[in-house]
Amino acid sequence: MVLGIDIGGNQIRAGMVDPEGAILASRTIPTPADLDTFLPSLQDAIRWLVESTELPSGVGVGCKGMIDPDTTRIETLRGPLHFLQGLRIVDLVGLPLEVPVFADNDARVALAGEMVWGAARGRENVLMLTLGNGVGGAALVNGRVLRGHSGVAGNMGHLTVNPHGAICSCGNRGCLETVFSARAIEADARAAVHRGCDSVLTQLFRQQPQLASCRTVFQAAREGDEVALAIVSSAIYKLGAALAGLLHIFDPEIVILGGHVADAGTDLLVPLQDEVWNRSRGLLGRDVPIVEQQVADKSGIIGAAGLVMAPHGD
């Protein structure tokens, strides 16, 4: 049995996971706003889980930011959890030294879960994109998770797709996540509402355009709304172009999509596959499968547990 922990900006989720990937016991607590309350809150939750079950054989922790997997030190972390920057996750957990602790960022955690229990199981070369408010990414190359010289490899959301595009949160212009992400799709929907476009989106959100969600835009597109369909089609077209380029670089066996935008299912997968395959099969000579993640655990607990059970290279 292993312990999986997801440290989020709003909630910390922890759970004991068995070898089949089932959560046997879990605990969710609000994320404390400072270190003085963070440590006892996290360790109390862990203590409760251990007393309810048993001492885990290992601990996996997912957290935003840049994390050194060798030391579990949080190198950089912006936002409400900034007070954790510079600390080692192994020290935060507070379990006996004989219990190994593994830690990594959200996208690599998602990939770890897929490597152990999901679509990446038994594979050597895999791309994983997590499509949410931004675009996260991770790559498995020849059986090893790609990290790069400074640990930032896999940030596919910051691939430049338009050199003259919008300024991204990272400081670059025209990153993938500025044209395909929940925020990008929602921004286009709100702009359409502000312009008064003839659309169900305008009817629904004329008074409060900020409430237009990515899910609503996909639903309106599915029902044939021309404005929503144009927004979704444009975003998928740009994601498809970027992903085709990534296929030529990584030559993966499979591409896995996670994150809440991927919940659109076939409304996203089918047009995306067509776009990517049309752009890439000439050189690759094959159609690379693009699938939804199979570990459908929104808590992040199972993916974090996968860090413990996934192969670890030297």
Secondary structure, DSSP 8 states (H G I E B T S, - for coil): -EEEEEE-SSEEEEEEE-TTS-EEEEEEEE--SSHHHHHHHHHHHHHHHHHHS---S-EEEEESSEEETTTTEEEE--STTGGGTT-BHHHHH---TTS-EEEE-HHHHHHHHHHHHSTTTT-S-EEEEEESSSEEEEEEETTEE---SSS-TT-GGG-BS-TTS-B-TTS-BSBGGGTSSHHHHHHHHHHHHHHT-SSHHHHHHSS-GGG--HHHHHHHHHTT-HHHHHHHHHHHHHHHHHHHHHHHHH--SEEEEESGGGGGTHHHHHHHHHHHHHHHHHHHSS---EEE-S---TTSHHHHHHHHHS----
